[in-house]
């Protein structure tokens, strides 16, 4: 039987790495298909969002390691709610999407607080939703599966993915500051 520390570390790695991977996938698809480069550079979003070629934005997906670890701390006590239950992935989806869209503590694009407190148009809010929903689905479906069916290959692939996210972040940062 795994010790409590090892259980937490294993869970934490899964949450953190999966958060980073899902975040990158959803963000890249939004960047490509929702034209985030122009979306963030025009209208009221230009005042709120950094341009997609900003150095810190390039390193942003790797910095999600911090948020992923925080998520693992917050989700760990409640893991039995969404791991091993018949609709556990759906409960996790409702939790993640709900907090992202309906109960954020800061107004932003695509969330309810943003609709109330920002000058961002409803169309801009709606255009932000697919990224949030895709991220929530990816994270919510794959985390329970990975915890329920742990395989060494998933851990190895996640390590490779996190390493590649780091390398892409460093290269993007260096490109954005003109060093490469």
N, C-alpha and C positions, 0 to 999 in steps of 0.2 A: 504494500500500500504506500502510495506517495505521501510524503510529509506535507503538512499544511503550507510550508514555505515553497516547496517544489510545485504544489498544486497552484499556488498563486503565481509563481514565476512562469509556469507553463501557460496559464490562462492569460497572464499579462502579455506575454510574447504574442500569443494568438490575437488578442484584441489590438495591441499596438501595431503589429505588422499588417493585419487585415485592414485596420483603419487607414493606414498609409497607402496601401494598395488600392482600396476602394476609393479613397479620396483622389488619388492620382488618376485612376480610370475615369471617374465621373468628371473630374476637372478637365482632363484632356479632351474627352468627348464634348463637353460644353464649350471648351475653347475652339474646337474645330467646327462643330455643328451649330452652335448658337452664336458663333462669331463674337466671342467675348472680347477680342482685341478691340473691335469697334464699339461694342456694347459698353465697355468700361471707359472708353475715351470720349463719349458724347453725352450730352445732356447732364442731368443732375448726378449721374454716376461718375462723371469725370471729376467731380469735386470730392466724391466719397472714396472711390477705388483707385488704387495705384495702377499705373499702366502695366500691361502684361509683360513688358520687357524690362520692368524694374528689377534690379539685382535681388532684392529680398523676395520678390514674387517667384523668381526662378528657384530660389532655395526653399520656398514655402512647403512643397510636398515633403521634403525631408524634415522640416521643423515640426511636421505633424506627429513626429515621434513623441513630442512632449504631450500633445493632446491625447494621443492614443494611450499613453501610459496613464494619464489622468482618468481616461474612460475606463481603463481596466480596474483601477481602484474603485471607481463608483459602481461599476457593474458587478464586481466580484461577489459582494454579499447577496446579490439577487440572481445569480447565475442559474439557480434551480428553477426559476420562473420560465426561462427561455431555453434551457438545455434539458433535453430528454422529455419534454412535454410535446404532445401531439401538434399543437399550434404555437410552439415556443418561438419560432422564427417570426411569426406574426406579432406576438407580444413585443418582441424586441423591435420590430419595424415600427409599431405604433409608438413605442417609447422614443426611439431615435428621431423619427420623422416629427413626432409631436413636439419634442423639445426644440428641434431645429426650426420648425415652421410656426407653431402656435404659441410656444411659451419661451421664446428667447428673452434674455435679459437686456439685449441691446437691439435697437432697430437697425434693420439692414435689408438688402434686396431679397425678396422672396419670403419674408416672414411677416407675421401679423403685426408686430410692433412697427415694422417698417412702413406698412400700409398706413398706420395711424400717424406716425411721427416724422416721416420723411417726405420730401417733395418728389420722390421717385414715382413715376407713373404706374398705374395698375399693370399696363402692358410689360413694363420692365420687371415688376414683381413676378408676374406670371412666367416670364422668360427665364427667371432664375429657378423656378420650381423643378424642372426636369433634373437638374444636377443634384438637388437635394434628395429628390425621390429615388433617383438611380443609386446614389451613394447609400441611402438607407436600405434599399433592397439588397444591394450587394453585401453590405455588412451584416444585415439581419439574416440572410439566407446562409451565408458561408460560415459565420461564427458558430452557430449551433452544430452544423455538420462537422466542422473541424474538431470541436470539443467532443462530440459524440463518437466520431470515427477518427481518432488520432492516427496518423501515419507519419513515419519519419520523413517521407518524401515531401510532405506539405511543409514541414519545418525547414527542410533544406531549401525548397523553392522559395519560401517566404524570406529566408536569409539572403538568398540571391536577389530577390526583388527589392528588399530594403537596401542592399548594397548598391544596386543599380539606381535606385531613387536618390541615394546619396551622391553617387558619381554624376548623375544627370543634374542634380542641384548645384554641385560645385562647378561643373562645366557651364551651366546656364548662368551662374553668378559671375564667373570669370568672363564669359562672353558679354554679359550686360555691363560690366565695368571696363570693357575694352582690353582685357589682358589676353584674350585668345580670339 
